Amino acid sequence: MTENEFRYTPLQVALHWSVFWLLIAEFVVGKVSANLPNGGVKLSLLAIHATLGVLILIAMLARLVLRAKSPAPPHASAGNPFFDWLAKATHIALYLFTILMALSGMTLSLQAGLLPAVFSASAAALPADFFDFTARATHGFIAPVLLALIVLHIVGAFYHQLIVKDNLISRMGRER
């Protein structure tokens, strides 16, 4: 096999890193807005948060479609059956929880009637019942799980790079 057969396609790489940076921005905006008092600044940040969530969902669905149509490189072994299983489980969980996060955010927005409040220049506050929904609790539960999965994914990549020394990270980098 050539080196390119062990790499992801440029579009797969672009979507991977786009989702990564969108998720970072999403976590930061979500955390900052959660600590703000109800009002215009919070609503503006929630509009950004909602927009990022939709972009993440679109990118993740594109990744799934592309993954179904484009061959992926073979799974890289860490030399340990448990670590190999953990890597596969982490990748599946990353897809699942990222999509669930976006869907729970959309559900929360719809249940709370949040979209008119967030995207209307005349709205001054969140709906009073915004904090009473199961979707909000679900969204709040998924966030730390997703963050832990991202950290685990990064730790795994560094494990491959620094311990296994198989240059796995190059599969998600630019082609030479």
C-alpha positions, 0 to 999 in steps of 0.5 A, a space after each residue: 500500500 502507498 502512503 496515501 492509502 493510509 491517509 484520509 482524503 483531503 475532504 475528510 481531513 478538512 471536515 475533521 478539523 472543521 468539526 474540531 475547531 467548531 466544537 472548541 468554539 461551541 464549548 467556549 461560547 456555551 460556557 461563557 453564555 451559561 454564566 451570563 445574566 439573562 439579556 442581550 449579550 447572552 442572547 447574542 452568544 446563544 445565537 452564535 451557539 445555535 449557529 455553530 451547533 447547526 454547522 457542526 451537525 451539517 459537518 458531522 452528517 457530511 462526514 458520515 456520508 463521506 465515510 460511507 462513500 470513501 474508504 477509510 484507512 485501516 485501523 491503526 493498532 496500538 499493539 494492545 487489544 484493549 486500546 484497539 477496542 477503546 479507539 474504535 469505541 471512542 470514534 463511534 461515541 464521538 460521532 454519536 455524542 456530537 450528533 446527539 449534542 446538536 440534536 439535543 440543542 435543537 430540541 431544547 431551542 424548539 421546546 423553549 421557543 428559543 429561536 424567536 428570542 435568540 434571532 429577534 433583535 427586539 427580544 430582550 430575554 430568554 423564555 421564562 421556562 427555558 430552564 425547565 426542560 429535559 432537553 436542557 438536562 440532556 444537553 448539559 449531560 452530553 457536554 462533559 461526556 463529549 468533552 471527555 471523548 475529545 480529550 480521550 481521542 487527543 490522548 490516543 493520537 499523542 499515544 500513537 505519535 509519542 509512544 507507538 511512534 507510528 506517525 498516526 497523526 499524519 493521516 489527518 494532516 495535509 498531504 506533502 
